């Protein structure tokens, strides 16, 4: 059987090592995973109760249109219900956009390094990929503009960017959007939106009134702590949403995920608390880096990218043996860096002590 030739050179997405695998490999009883930017504080108790309440309905298909969640999110954001599309994580919304807008006759523009699923899905669709290197960890928006031509259909802006944690400032984004041709969709991926503390970070939802070629991606996987349930969404022009909806799989979000997401939006105090703890956790890492003379990117996400000035797999492996799973920069385009998820105060302190020993040796 013949598959698409472009698939032959692709590798499946490689998540962080599973906890149980690390326990078995190194004969450990305690393993802490700080690799996938999950919320160390879990999810809201209201979301947990909603999950339990839904267990008697598992034999029934979910609402493919996500009507109740759609209404909840629309009210939360102040948008119309027809300006939303839901996915099995925001990853699936990326896939839907690529299926709907990319082909062998088009090209797509993105930063590098950035979230890898933009490129992965673009390769599957056979489109030309135009990558623009980051500058000091930031998107080079002017260079990205220079890559646009009449065949460009999608341009990706990940902010805060994964893996650097850097963000596109409000004025820079507005100037960029003013210059992007209307035939190009600008996808602003805000998976870490709830963690952002920067005062000049743009509020993008109101921009949809002026820019019909913008789509915003958000997720319940990060700050809301519902990564296992896989639910995210896109916000954009109603006409565009209507046109790309056929690329969405039926029943793509589960009853349990929809119920948990609805309940999570009723507990914004939980999100505020997690955001505050994350800010304090980042300060723990900043202090460590400054004391040890290590370069890092100030982050608006729940992770930090640190340069250890040596092969990242070496540091990754040393941490793994101690029971700490992080993300090696070799897989992220930063071969001397580690990306470390901000954990609880205790987890951060523990891994920092281990890293101090490693840096000094």
Secondary structure, DSSP 8 states (H G I E B T S, - for coil): ----GGGGG---------HHHHHHHHT-S--EE-SS---TT---HHHHHHHHHTGGGTTS---TT-HHHHHHHHHHHT--GGGEEEESSHHHHHHHHHHHH--TT-EEEEEESS-THHHHHHHHTT-EEEEEE-BTTB--HHHHHHT--TTEEEEEEESS-TTT----BHHHHHHHHHHS-TTSEEEEE-TTGGG---TTB---GGGGGT-TTEEEEEESSSTT--GGG--EEEEE-HHHHHHHGGGS-TT-S-HHHHHHHHHHTT-HHHHHHHHHHHHHHHHHHHHHHHHHT-EE---SSSEEEEE-SS-HHHHHHHHHHTTEE-EEGGGTT-TTEEEEE---HHHHHHHHHHHHHHHH-
